[in-house]
Amino acid sequence: MKKLTKKDLKQIKGGYYYTYPDKNGNCFPGWYLCPAKICLLDHPDNPIRPEDPFCQRT
């Protein structure tokens, strides 16, 4: 899967902060790991919904 560009990141609905996984491919506890190799943290005012297919909770 391609790495997301800043334009792609702006189109993601939900989430607040993003970062990249560590060298083992893991995100911080409670963050969402996306197939595009980024980690997203939920924001209470703009949550990532569980049915969103692009990320899974770690």
N, C-alpha and C positions, 0 to 999 in steps of 0.2 A: 504494500500500500504506500502511496506517495506521502511525503511529509507535508503537513498543512502549511499554507502560507498565511500571512497576516490577514489577507482578504478572506480566506477560508475560516479562520478563527472568529472573525467578526460575524459570520453567518450562523454560528452555533447558537441555538436557542437554549438559554439556561447556562448556569455556571458563572463564575466570577473570576477566579484566578486560574491561571494555567502555568504549568511547568513541564519539564521533560522527565521521564523516568530515570532512575539511577542506572548504573552500569549493568545491573542484573535485570533490568526491565520492570522494576517495581516502583509503584507510586507510594506516597505517604499513606498511612492508614486513614481511611475515610474518604480518600480522593477517588475519582473515577479514572480508569485507564481506558483511553480511546484507541481504536485500531490504528489511527494515524500516528501513534507513538507520542501522544501528549497526555498529561494528567490534568484533570479539571477538578476544582473544588466548588462545591455547591455554594450558592448565595441564597439566603433565606427569601429575598424578594424576587429572585429569578431562578428557581430550582431546576435541576436536571430531572426530568421525569423518568421513572423506571422503564417506561415503554420506549424511550429513545434508543434506537438501535446502535448508535455510534459509540456508546461508552458502557462500561460495566463497572460496578462498584468493587473496589479492592478491599 
